[in-house]
């Protein structure tokens, strides 16, 4: 009977400690305020990166659009990289969605009156042992909104 208790204790220890550690590691470290309509596209990207680094996934999710165009998407997760040394390299001029859709071959942009692309570089730090640190990684954000009274939302993002 004693060996049975030892096995159960070992299983609990092997499962509870790592899961608990990941849960604690993924908890928000700070609340990052959602950017207002007056925030520039560069500030929106900086806020998003800060929210990601602080694990404020609610703010991240509300800054992104889901695949149906609604608010509150979110690939943002515990596994997202930490980004250090953020540099905004370029903020393109704001253009109508129809023009951006034509330039980028993405018809989903036609639904938006204002679009802007923000390019940045940063050092991505993943879990130790996965990819370690990746310096000077280029990343682009496509931001959209219907008019100047609304805050910018992240329509798309990716390496490039």
CORGINOR-V919783 format. One record per residue. N is the residue number from 1. RES is the residue in one small letter. D_FIRST is the distance of its C-alpha to the first C-alpha in Angstrom with 2 decimals. Layout:
N/RES/D_FIRST  N/RES/D_FIRST
This chain:
1/x/0.00  2/x/3.79  3/x/5.50  4/x/5.18  5/x/6.67  6/x/8.92  7/x/10.12  8/x/10.91  9/x/12.58  10/x/14.50  11/x/15.70  12/x/16.84  13/x/18.53  14/x/20.22  15/x/21.55  16/x/22.38  17/x/24.15  18/x/26.62  19/x/27.33  20/x/27.89  21/x/30.07  22/x/32.16  23/x/32.54  24/x/33.82  25/x/36.02  26/x/37.57  27/x/38.44  28/x/42.19  29/x/43.52  30/x/46.81  31/x/48.74  32/x/51.68  33/x/54.62  34/x/55.89  35/x/59.29  36/x/62.36  37/x/65.17  38/x/67.19  39/x/64.66  40/x/65.95  41/x/64.11  42/x/63.22  43/x/61.70  44/x/59.68  45/x/58.17  46/x/57.52  47/x/55.81  48/x/53.64  49/x/52.56  50/x/51.89  51/x/49.77  52/x/47.82  53/x/47.27  54/x/46.21  55/x/43.86  56/x/45.91  57/x/45.29  58/x/46.93  59/x/50.20  60/x/49.87  61/x/49.32  62/x/52.29  63/x/54.51  64/x/53.92  65/x/55.15  66/x/53.00  67/x/54.22  68/x/56.13  69/x/57.97  70/x/56.04  71/x/54.61  72/x/50.99  73/x/50.00  74/x/47.49  75/x/46.10  76/x/45.38  77/x/41.71  78/x/39.15  79/x/40.12  80/x/43.79  81/x/45.36  82/x/46.60  83/x/50.39  84/x/52.29  85/x/56.00  86/x/57.16  87/x/60.81  88/x/62.76  89/x/65.08  90/x/67.10  91/x/67.54  92/x/69.73  93/x/72.32  94/x/71.27  95/x/72.42  96/x/72.47  97/x/69.63  98/x/72.08  99/x/73.23  100/x/69.72  101/x/68.72  102/x/71.66  103/x/71.07  104/x/67.35  105/x/67.47  106/x/65.05  107/x/66.48  108/x/63.73  109/x/65.55  110/x/68.59  111/x/66.93  112/x/67.21  113/x/70.41  114/x/69.32  115/x/67.22  116/x/66.78  117/x/64.93  118/x/63.38  119/x/62.53  120/x/60.36  121/x/58.62  122/x/55.51  123/x/52.81  124/x/49.63  125/x/46.42  126/x/43.34  127/x/39.73  128/x/39.60  129/x/39.39  130/x/40.64  131/x/44.40  132/x/44.62  133/x/47.97  134/x/50.90  135/x/54.12  136/x/57.20  137/x/55.73  138/x/58.35  139/x/57.35  140/x/59.59  141/x/59.29  142/x/61.49  143/x/62.03  144/x/63.69  145/x/65.08  146/x/67.69  147/x/69.88  148/x/70.10  149/x/68.76  150/x/65.28  151/x/62.79  152/x/62.22  153/x/59.17  154/x/57.56  155/x/58.61  156/x/57.34  157/x/56.14  158/x/55.55  159/x/56.26  160/x/59.94
